[in-house]
Amino acid sequence: IYSMIYNKLEYIRFDSNLEKYVGYTEFGVKNAERFNNNPSIIGLVRAQKEAYCHNNIDIDYQA
């Protein structure tokens, strides 16, 4: 759903399967821990996933 990229390098991403942020660099890992420990941020991205992804998943899988 959400990735942060700087200088063509992805350093953090919200993984919707794990429902948490994952860091790919030292800076990203630190921020992922900070984001994952903040319930309001996690609640926001889960709500966005619920509102967008769950409503549109049937569209992608219709034949």
mmCIF file of the N, C-alpha and C atoms, coordinates in Angstrom:
data_MODEL
# 
_entry.id   MODEL 
# 
loop_
_atom_site.group_PDB 
_atom_site.id 
_atom_site.type_symbol 
_atom_site.label_atom_id 
_atom_site.label_alt_id 
_atom_site.label_comp_id 
_atom_site.label_asym_id 
_atom_site.label_entity_id 
_atom_site.label_seq_id 
_atom_site.pdbx_PDB_ins_code 
_atom_site.Cartn_x 
_atom_site.Cartn_y 
_atom_site.Cartn_z 
_atom_site.occupancy 
_atom_site.B_iso_or_equiv 
_atom_site.pdbx_formal_charge 
_atom_site.auth_seq_id 
_atom_site.auth_comp_id 
_atom_site.auth_asym_id 
_atom_site.auth_atom_id 
_atom_site.pdbx_PDB_model_num 
ATOM 1   N N  . ILE A 1 1  ? 0.826   -1.188  0.000   1.00 0.00 ? 1  ILE A N  1 
ATOM 2   C CA . ILE A 1 1  ? 0.000   0.000   0.000   1.00 0.00 ? 1  ILE A CA 1 
ATOM 3   C C  . ILE A 1 1  ? 0.866   1.245   0.000   1.00 0.00 ? 1  ILE A C  1 
ATOM 4   N N  . TYR A 1 2  ? 1.884   1.257   0.821   1.00 0.00 ? 2  TYR A N  1 
ATOM 5   C CA . TYR A 1 2  ? 2.632   2.489   1.024   1.00 0.00 ? 2  TYR A CA 1 
ATOM 6   C C  . TYR A 1 2  ? 4.122   2.190   1.104   1.00 0.00 ? 2  TYR A C  1 
ATOM 7   N N  . SER A 1 3  ? 4.896   2.835   0.248   1.00 0.00 ? 3  SER A N  1 
ATOM 8   C CA . SER A 1 3  ? 6.352   2.703   0.264   1.00 0.00 ? 3  SER A CA 1 
ATOM 9   C C  . SER A 1 3  ? 6.976   4.080   0.327   1.00 0.00 ? 3  SER A C  1 
ATOM 10  N N  . MET A 1 4  ? 8.126   4.156   0.975   1.00 0.00 ? 4  MET A N  1 
ATOM 11  C CA . MET A 1 4  ? 8.901   5.390   0.993   1.00 0.00 ? 4  MET A CA 1 
ATOM 12  C C  . MET A 1 4  ? 10.208  5.124   0.265   1.00 0.00 ? 4  MET A C  1 
ATOM 13  N N  . ILE A 1 5  ? 10.495  5.984   -0.704  1.00 0.00 ? 5  ILE A N  1 
ATOM 14  C CA . ILE A 1 5  ? 11.676  5.811   -1.545  1.00 0.00 ? 5  ILE A CA 1 
ATOM 15  C C  . ILE A 1 5  ? 12.456  7.110   -1.544  1.00 0.00 ? 5  ILE A C  1 
ATOM 16  N N  . TYR A 1 6  ? 13.766  6.985   -1.408  1.00 0.00 ? 6  TYR A N  1 
ATOM 17  C CA . TYR A 1 6  ? 14.648  8.141   -1.489  1.00 0.00 ? 6  TYR A CA 1 
ATOM 18  C C  . TYR A 1 6  ? 15.840  7.763   -2.352  1.00 0.00 ? 6  TYR A C  1 
ATOM 19  N N  . ASN A 1 7  ? 16.119  8.572   -3.343  1.00 0.00 ? 7  ASN A N  1 
ATOM 20  C CA . ASN A 1 7  ? 17.262  8.359   -4.228  1.00 0.00 ? 7  ASN A CA 1 
ATOM 21  C C  . ASN A 1 7  ? 17.217  6.959   -4.857  1.00 0.00 ? 7  ASN A C  1 
ATOM 22  N N  . LYS A 1 8  ? 16.027  6.580   -5.335  1.00 0.00 ? 8  LYS A N  1 
ATOM 23  C CA . LYS A 1 8  ? 15.768  5.296   -5.995  1.00 0.00 ? 8  LYS A CA 1 
ATOM 24  C C  . LYS A 1 8  ? 15.966  4.087   -5.084  1.00 0.00 ? 8  LYS A C  1 
ATOM 25  N N  . LEU A 1 9  ? 15.955  4.294   -3.777  1.00 0.00 ? 9  LEU A N  1 
ATOM 26  C CA . LEU A 1 9  ? 16.131  3.207   -2.820  1.00 0.00 ? 9  LEU A CA 1 
ATOM 27  C C  . LEU A 1 9  ? 14.928  3.165   -1.885  1.00 0.00 ? 9  LEU A C  1 
ATOM 28  N N  . GLU A 1 10 ? 14.230  2.047   -1.903  1.00 0.00 ? 10 GLU A N  1 
ATOM 29  C CA . GLU A 1 10 ? 13.099  1.882   -0.998  1.00 0.00 ? 10 GLU A CA 1 
ATOM 30  C C  . GLU A 1 10 ? 13.638  1.592   0.395   1.00 0.00 ? 10 GLU A C  1 
ATOM 31  N N  . TYR A 1 11 ? 13.232  2.411   1.351   1.00 0.00 ? 11 TYR A N  1 
ATOM 32  C CA . TYR A 1 11 ? 13.756  2.210   2.697   1.00 0.00 ? 11 TYR A CA 1 
ATOM 33  C C  . TYR A 1 11 ? 12.705  1.764   3.696   1.00 0.00 ? 11 TYR A C  1 
ATOM 34  N N  . ILE A 1 12 ? 11.428  1.913   3.373   1.00 0.00 ? 12 ILE A N  1 
ATOM 35  C CA . ILE A 1 12 ? 10.372  1.435   4.271   1.00 0.00 ? 12 ILE A CA 1 
ATOM 36  C C  . ILE A 1 12 ? 9.115   1.155   3.452   1.00 0.00 ? 12 ILE A C  1 
ATOM 37  N N  . ARG A 1 13 ? 8.346   0.159   3.910   1.00 0.00 ? 13 ARG A N  1 
ATOM 38  C CA . ARG A 1 13 ? 7.100   -0.205  3.227   1.00 0.00 ? 13 ARG A CA 1 
ATOM 39  C C  . ARG A 1 13 ? 6.117   -0.751  4.253   1.00 0.00 ? 13 ARG A C  1 
ATOM 40  N N  . PHE A 1 14 ? 4.846   -0.435  4.036   1.00 0.00 ? 14 PHE A N  1 
ATOM 41  C CA . PHE A 1 14 ? 3.804   -1.070  4.835   1.00 0.00 ? 14 PHE A CA 1 
ATOM 42  C C  . PHE A 1 14 ? 3.428   -2.366  4.142   1.00 0.00 ? 14 PHE A C  1 
ATOM 43  N N  . ASP A 1 15 ? 3.621   -3.474  4.814   1.00 0.00 ? 15 ASP A N  1 
ATOM 44  C CA . ASP A 1 15 ? 3.291   -4.787  4.268   1.00 0.00 ? 15 ASP A CA 1 
ATOM 45  C C  . ASP A 1 15 ? 1.879   -5.139  4.719   1.00 0.00 ? 15 ASP A C  1 
ATOM 46  N N  . SER A 1 16 ? 0.953   -5.187  3.778   1.00 0.00 ? 16 SER A N  1 
ATOM 47  C CA . SER A 1 16 ? -0.445  -5.420  4.142   1.00 0.00 ? 16 SER A CA 1 
ATOM 48  C C  . SER A 1 16 ? -0.690  -6.858  4.592   1.00 0.00 ? 16 SER A C  1 
ATOM 49  N N  . ASN A 1 17 ? 0.162   -7.786  4.208   1.00 0.00 ? 17 ASN A N  1 
ATOM 50  C CA . ASN A 1 17 ? 0.006   -9.160  4.694   1.00 0.00 ? 17 ASN A CA 1 
ATOM 51  C C  . ASN A 1 17 ? 0.412   -9.276  6.161   1.00 0.00 ? 17 ASN A C  1 
ATOM 52  N N  . LEU A 1 18 ? 1.477   -8.604  6.534   1.00 0.00 ? 18 LEU A N  1 
ATOM 53  C CA . LEU A 1 18 ? 1.932   -8.617  7.924   1.00 0.00 ? 18 LEU A CA 1 
ATOM 54  C C  . LEU A 1 18 ? 1.210   -7.575  8.768   1.00 0.00 ? 18 LEU A C  1 
ATOM 55  N N  . GLU A 1 19 ? 0.610   -6.600  8.107   1.00 0.00 ? 19 GLU A N  1 
ATOM 56  C CA . GLU A 1 19 ? -0.048  -5.455  8.736   1.00 0.00 ? 19 GLU A CA 1 
ATOM 57  C C  . GLU A 1 19 ? 0.908   -4.685  9.642   1.00 0.00 ? 19 GLU A C  1 
ATOM 58  N N  . LYS A 1 20 ? 2.104   -4.457  9.130   1.00 0.00 ? 20 LYS A N  1 
ATOM 59  C CA . LYS A 1 20 ? 3.074   -3.627  9.834   1.00 0.00 ? 20 LYS A CA 1 
ATOM 60  C C  . LYS A 1 20 ? 4.074   -3.068  8.831   1.00 0.00 ? 20 LYS A C  1 
ATOM 61  N N  . TYR A 1 21 ? 4.820   -2.072  9.280   1.00 0.00 ? 21 TYR A N  1 
ATOM 62  C CA . TYR A 1 21 ? 5.860   -1.486  8.448   1.00 0.00 ? 21 TYR A CA 1 
ATOM 63  C C  . TYR A 1 21 ? 7.117   -2.342  8.511   1.00 0.00 ? 21 TYR A C  1 
ATOM 64  N N  . VAL A 1 22 ? 7.801   -2.434  7.376   1.00 0.00 ? 22 VAL A N  1 
ATOM 65  C CA . VAL A 1 22 ? 9.041   -3.193  7.279   1.00 0.00 ? 22 VAL A CA 1 
ATOM 66  C C  . VAL A 1 22 ? 10.114  -2.250  6.748   1.00 0.00 ? 22 VAL A C  1 
ATOM 67  N N  . GLY A 1 23 ? 11.251  -2.199  7.424   1.00 0.00 ? 23 GLY A N  1 
ATOM 68  C CA . GLY A 1 23 ? 12.355  -1.355  6.994   1.00 0.00 ? 23 GLY A CA 1 
ATOM 69  C C  . GLY A 1 23 ? 13.369  -2.143  6.192   1.00 0.00 ? 23 GLY A C  1 
ATOM 70  N N  . TYR A 1 24 ? 13.942  -1.497  5.176   1.00 0.00 ? 24 TYR A N  1 
ATOM 71  C CA . TYR A 1 24 ? 14.922  -2.156  4.310   1.00 0.00 ? 24 TYR A CA 1 
ATOM 72  C C  . TYR A 1 24 ? 16.316  -1.556  4.438   1.00 0.00 ? 24 TYR A C  1 
ATOM 73  N N  . THR A 1 25 ? 16.438  -0.455  5.136   1.00 0.00 ? 25 THR A N  1 
ATOM 74  C CA . THR A 1 25 ? 17.734  0.150   5.420   1.00 0.00 ? 25 THR A CA 1 
ATOM 75  C C  . THR A 1 25 ? 17.787  0.421   6.918   1.00 0.00 ? 25 THR A C  1 
ATOM 76  N N  . GLU A 1 26 ? 18.939  0.837   7.399   1.00 0.00 ? 26 GLU A N  1 
ATOM 77  C CA . GLU A 1 26 ? 19.055  1.147   8.823   1.00 0.00 ? 26 GLU A CA 1 
ATOM 78  C C  . GLU A 1 26 ? 18.073  2.246   9.223   1.00 0.00 ? 26 GLU A C  1 
ATOM 79  N N  . PHE A 1 27 ? 17.992  3.274   8.399   1.00 0.00 ? 27 PHE A N  1 
ATOM 80  C CA . PHE A 1 27 ? 17.046  4.364   8.639   1.00 0.00 ? 27 PHE A CA 1 
ATOM 81  C C  . PHE A 1 27 ? 15.608  3.857   8.580   1.00 0.00 ? 27 PHE A C  1 
ATOM 82  N N  . GLY A 1 28 ? 15.316  2.992   7.608   1.00 0.00 ? 28 GLY A N  1 
ATOM 83  C CA . GLY A 1 28 ? 13.973  2.447   7.457   1.00 0.00 ? 28 GLY A CA 1 
ATOM 84  C C  . GLY A 1 28 ? 13.562  1.557   8.609   1.00 0.00 ? 28 GLY A C  1 
ATOM 85  N N  . VAL A 1 29 ? 14.496  0.771   9.125   1.00 0.00 ? 29 VAL A N  1 
ATOM 86  C CA . VAL A 1 29 ? 14.195  -0.117  10.257  1.00 0.00 ? 29 VAL A CA 1 
ATOM 87  C C  . VAL A 1 29 ? 13.841  0.707   11.489  1.00 0.00 ? 29 VAL A C  1 
ATOM 88  N N  . LYS A 1 30 ? 14.592  1.775   11.732  1.00 0.00 ? 30 LYS A N  1 
ATOM 89  C CA . LYS A 1 30 ? 14.305  2.636   12.884  1.00 0.00 ? 30 LYS A CA 1 
ATOM 90  C C  . LYS A 1 30 ? 12.923  3.270   12.766  1.00 0.00 ? 30 LYS A C  1 
ATOM 91  N N  . ASN A 1 31 ? 12.602  3.748   11.573  1.00 0.00 ? 31 ASN A N  1 
ATOM 92  C CA . ASN A 1 31 ? 11.294  4.370   11.377  1.00 0.00 ? 31 ASN A CA 1 
ATOM 93  C C  . ASN A 1 31 ? 10.175  3.344   11.393  1.00 0.00 ? 31 ASN A C  1 
ATOM 94  N N  . ALA A 1 32 ? 10.430  2.147   10.896  1.00 0.00 ? 32 ALA A N  1 
ATOM 95  C CA . ALA A 1 32 ? 9.417   1.092   10.937  1.00 0.00 ? 32 ALA A CA 1 
ATOM 96  C C  . ALA A 1 32 ? 9.063   0.757   12.383  1.00 0.00 ? 32 ALA A C  1 
ATOM 97  N N  . GLU A 1 33 ? 10.064  0.676   13.235  1.00 0.00 ? 33 GLU A N  1 
ATOM 98  C CA . GLU A 1 33 ? 9.802   0.414   14.653  1.00 0.00 ? 33 GLU A CA 1 
ATOM 99  C C  . GLU A 1 33 ? 8.968   1.536   15.262  1.00 0.00 ? 33 GLU A C  1 
ATOM 100 N N  . ARG A 1 34 ? 9.307   2.761   14.908  1.00 0.00 ? 34 ARG A N  1 
ATOM 101 C CA . ARG A 1 34 ? 8.573   3.913   15.436  1.00 0.00 ? 34 ARG A CA 1 
ATOM 102 C C  . ARG A 1 34 ? 7.123   3.900   14.943  1.00 0.00 ? 34 ARG A C  1 
ATOM 103 N N  . PHE A 1 35 ? 6.919   3.631   13.655  1.00 0.00 ? 35 PHE A N  1 
ATOM 104 C CA . PHE A 1 35 ? 5.564   3.591   13.103  1.00 0.00 ? 35 PHE A CA 1 
ATOM 105 C C  . PHE A 1 35 ? 4.762   2.436   13.687  1.00 0.00 ? 35 PHE A C  1 
ATOM 106 N N  . ASN A 1 36 ? 5.389   1.269   13.818  1.00 0.00 ? 36 ASN A N  1 
ATOM 107 C CA . ASN A 1 36 ? 4.683   0.091   14.334  1.00 0.00 ? 36 ASN A CA 1 
ATOM 108 C C  . ASN A 1 36 ? 4.290   0.242   15.798  1.00 0.00 ? 36 ASN A C  1 
ATOM 109 N N  . ASN A 1 37 ? 5.011   1.067   16.534  1.00 0.00 ? 37 ASN A N  1 
ATOM 110 C CA . ASN A 1 37 ? 4.687   1.281   17.945  1.00 0.00 ? 37 ASN A CA 1 
ATOM 111 C C  . ASN A 1 37 ? 3.666   2.396   18.156  1.00 0.00 ? 37 ASN A C  1 
ATOM 112 N N  . ASN A 1 38 ? 3.231   3.022   17.079  1.00 0.00 ? 38 ASN A N  1 
ATOM 113 C CA . ASN A 1 38 ? 2.245   4.096   17.159  1.00 0.00 ? 38 ASN A CA 1 
ATOM 114 C C  . ASN A 1 38 ? 0.893   3.551   16.687  1.00 0.00 ? 38 ASN A C  1 
ATOM 115 N N  . PRO A 1 39 ? -0.029  3.285   17.604  1.00 0.00 ? 39 PRO A N  1 
ATOM 116 C CA . PRO A 1 39 ? -1.301  2.667   17.213  1.00 0.00 ? 39 PRO A CA 1 
ATOM 117 C C  . PRO A 1 39 ? -2.138  3.520   16.264  1.00 0.00 ? 39 PRO A C  1 
ATOM 118 N N  . SER A 1 40 ? -1.991  4.830   16.307  1.00 0.00 ? 40 SER A N  1 
ATOM 119 C CA . SER A 1 40 ? -2.793  5.665   15.407  1.00 0.00 ? 40 SER A CA 1 
ATOM 120 C C  . SER A 1 40 ? -2.329  5.522   13.956  1.00 0.00 ? 40 SER A C  1 
ATOM 121 N N  . ILE A 1 41 ? -1.031  5.371   13.735  1.00 0.00 ? 41 ILE A N  1 
ATOM 122 C CA . ILE A 1 41 ? -0.521  5.186   12.371  1.00 0.00 ? 41 ILE A CA 1 
ATOM 123 C C  . ILE A 1 41 ? -0.949  3.826   11.833  1.00 0.00 ? 41 ILE A C  1 
ATOM 124 N N  . ILE A 1 42 ? -0.799  2.790   12.638  1.00 0.00 ? 42 ILE A N  1 
ATOM 125 C CA . ILE A 1 42 ? -1.195  1.445   12.211  1.00 0.00 ? 42 ILE A CA 1 
ATOM 126 C C  . ILE A 1 42 ? -2.702  1.393   11.958  1.00 0.00 ? 42 ILE A C  1 
ATOM 127 N N  . GLY A 1 43 ? -3.474  2.022   12.822  1.00 0.00 ? 43 GLY A N  1 
ATOM 128 C CA . GLY A 1 43 ? -4.925  2.060   12.635  1.00 0.00 ? 43 GLY A CA 1 
ATOM 129 C C  . GLY A 1 43 ? -5.317  2.768   11.350  1.00 0.00 ? 43 GLY A C  1 
ATOM 130 N N  . LEU A 1 44 ? -4.594  3.826   11.019  1.00 0.00 ? 44 LEU A N  1 
ATOM 131 C CA . LEU A 1 44 ? -4.881  4.576   9.799   1.00 0.00 ? 44 LEU A CA 1 
ATOM 132 C C  . LEU A 1 44 ? -4.641  3.729   8.553   1.00 0.00 ? 44 LEU A C  1 
ATOM 133 N N  . VAL A 1 45 ? -3.498  3.066   8.469   1.00 0.00 ? 45 VAL A N  1 
ATOM 134 C CA . VAL A 1 45 ? -3.218  2.283   7.263   1.00 0.00 ? 45 VAL A CA 1 
ATOM 135 C C  . VAL A 1 45 ? -4.097  1.042   7.183   1.00 0.00 ? 45 VAL A C  1 
ATOM 136 N N  . ARG A 1 46 ? -4.473  0.477   8.321   1.00 0.00 ? 46 ARG A N  1 
ATOM 137 C CA . ARG A 1 46 ? -5.419  -0.652  8.295   1.00 0.00 ? 46 ARG A CA 1 
ATOM 138 C C  . ARG A 1 46 ? -6.784  -0.191  7.796   1.00 0.00 ? 46 ARG A C  1 
ATOM 139 N N  . ALA A 1 47 ? -7.203  0.993   8.197   1.00 0.00 ? 47 ALA A N  1 
ATOM 140 C CA . ALA A 1 47 ? -8.479  1.536   7.725   1.00 0.00 ? 47 ALA A CA 1 
ATOM 141 C C  . ALA A 1 47 ? -8.422  1.824   6.232   1.00 0.00 ? 47 ALA A C  1 
ATOM 142 N N  . GLN A 1 48 ? -7.290  2.327   5.758   1.00 0.00 ? 48 GLN A N  1 
ATOM 143 C CA . GLN A 1 48 ? -7.133  2.573   4.324   1.00 0.00 ? 48 GLN A CA 1 
ATOM 144 C C  . GLN A 1 48 ? -7.176  1.263   3.548   1.00 0.00 ? 48 GLN A C  1 
ATOM 145 N N  . LYS A 1 49 ? -6.548  0.238   4.085   1.00 0.00 ? 49 LYS A N  1 
ATOM 146 C CA . LYS A 1 49 ? -6.582  -1.082  3.446   1.00 0.00 ? 49 LYS A CA 1 
ATOM 147 C C  . LYS A 1 49 ? -8.017  -1.596  3.384   1.00 0.00 ? 49 LYS A C  1 
ATOM 148 N N  . GLU A 1 50 ? -8.726  -1.466  4.492   1.00 0.00 ? 50 GLU A N  1 
ATOM 149 C CA . GLU A 1 50 ? -10.118 -1.920  4.559   1.00 0.00 ? 50 GLU A CA 1 
ATOM 150 C C  . GLU A 1 50 ? -10.989 -1.163  3.559   1.00 0.00 ? 50 GLU A C  1 
ATOM 151 N N  . ALA A 1 51 ? -10.808 0.141   3.480   1.00 0.00 ? 51 ALA A N  1 
ATOM 152 C CA . ALA A 1 51 ? -11.654 0.969   2.620   1.00 0.00 ? 51 ALA A CA 1 
ATOM 153 C C  . ALA A 1 51 ? -11.358 0.753   1.144   1.00 0.00 ? 51 ALA A C  1 
ATOM 154 N N  . TYR A 1 52 ? -10.107 0.607   0.793   1.00 0.00 ? 52 TYR A N  1 
ATOM 155 C CA . TYR A 1 52 ? -9.757  0.525   -0.628  1.00 0.00 ? 52 TYR A CA 1 
ATOM 156 C C  . TYR A 1 52 ? -9.598  -0.910  -1.112  1.00 0.00 ? 52 TYR A C  1 
ATOM 157 N N  . CYS A 1 53 ? -8.755  -1.663  -0.480  1.00 0.00 ? 53 CYS A N  1 
ATOM 158 C CA . CYS A 1 53 ? -8.402  -2.993  -0.983  1.00 0.00 ? 53 CYS A CA 1 
ATOM 159 C C  . CYS A 1 53 ? -9.566  -3.976  -0.906  1.00 0.00 ? 53 CYS A C  1 
ATOM 160 N N  . HIS A 1 54 ? -10.218 -4.034  0.230   1.00 0.00 ? 54 HIS A N  1 
ATOM 161 C CA . HIS A 1 54 ? -11.286 -5.023  0.390   1.00 0.00 ? 54 HIS A CA 1 
ATOM 162 C C  . HIS A 1 54 ? -12.481 -4.729  -0.511  1.00 0.00 ? 54 HIS A C  1 
ATOM 163 N N  . ASN A 1 55 ? -12.716 -3.460  -0.815  1.00 0.00 ? 55 ASN A N  1 
ATOM 164 C CA . ASN A 1 55 ? -13.826 -3.119  -1.706  1.00 0.00 ? 55 ASN A CA 1 
ATOM 165 C C  . ASN A 1 55 ? -13.502 -3.405  -3.164  1.00 0.00 ? 55 ASN A C  1 
ATOM 166 N N  . ASN A 1 56 ? -12.241 -3.371  -3.530  1.00 0.00 ? 56 ASN A N  1 
ATOM 167 C CA . ASN A 1 56 ? -11.861 -3.518  -4.932  1.00 0.00 ? 56 ASN A CA 1 
ATOM 168 C C  . ASN A 1 56 ? -11.306 -4.887  -5.288  1.00 0.00 ? 56 ASN A C  1 
ATOM 169 N N  . ILE A 1 57 ? -11.170 -5.772  -4.340  1.00 0.00 ? 57 ILE A N  1 
ATOM 170 C CA . ILE A 1 57 ? -10.574 -7.076  -4.638  1.00 0.00 ? 57 ILE A CA 1 
ATOM 171 C C  . ILE A 1 57 ? -11.463 -7.894  -5.576  1.00 0.00 ? 57 ILE A C  1 
ATOM 172 N N  . ASP A 1 58 ? -12.772 -7.762  -5.460  1.00 0.00 ? 58 ASP A N  1 
ATOM 173 C CA . ASP A 1 58 ? -13.672 -8.502  -6.347  1.00 0.00 ? 58 ASP A CA 1 
ATOM 174 C C  . ASP A 1 58 ? -13.539 -8.045  -7.792  1.00 0.00 ? 58 ASP A C  1 
ATOM 175 N N  . ILE A 1 59 ? -13.217 -6.797  -8.005  1.00 0.00 ? 59 ILE A N  1 
ATOM 176 C CA . ILE A 1 59 ? -13.062 -6.273  -9.363  1.00 0.00 ? 59 ILE A CA 1 
ATOM 177 C C  . ILE A 1 59 ? -11.909 -6.973  -10.072 1.00 0.00 ? 59 ILE A C  1 
ATOM 178 N N  . ASP A 1 60 ? -10.812 -7.189  -9.372  1.00 0.00 ? 60 ASP A N  1 
ATOM 179 C CA . ASP A 1 60 ? -9.633  -7.808  -9.975  1.00 0.00 ? 60 ASP A CA 1 
ATOM 180 C C  . ASP A 1 60 ? -9.832  -9.290  -10.262 1.00 0.00 ? 60 ASP A C  1 
ATOM 181 N N  . TYR A 1 61 ? -10.682 -9.957  -9.502  1.00 0.00 ? 61 TYR A N  1 
ATOM 182 C CA . TYR A 1 61 ? -10.819 -11.399 -9.654  1.00 0.00 ? 61 TYR A CA 1 
ATOM 183 C C  . TYR A 1 61 ? -12.070 -11.825 -10.415 1.00 0.00 ? 61 TYR A C  1 
ATOM 184 N N  . GLN A 1 62 ? -12.795 -10.880 -10.983 1.00 0.00 ? 62 GLN A N  1 
ATOM 185 C CA . GLN A 1 62 ? -13.945 -11.250 -11.800 1.00 0.00 ? 62 GLN A CA 1 
ATOM 186 C C  . GLN A 1 62 ? -13.466 -11.678 -13.177 1.00 0.00 ? 62 GLN A C  1 
ATOM 187 N N  . ALA A 1 63 ? -14.072 -12.714 -13.699 1.00 0.00 ? 63 ALA A N  1 
ATOM 188 C CA . ALA A 1 63 ? -13.666 -13.220 -15.019 1.00 0.00 ? 63 ALA A CA 1 
ATOM 189 C C  . ALA A 1 63 ? -14.467 -12.579 -16.119 1.00 0.00 ? 63 ALA A C  1 
# 
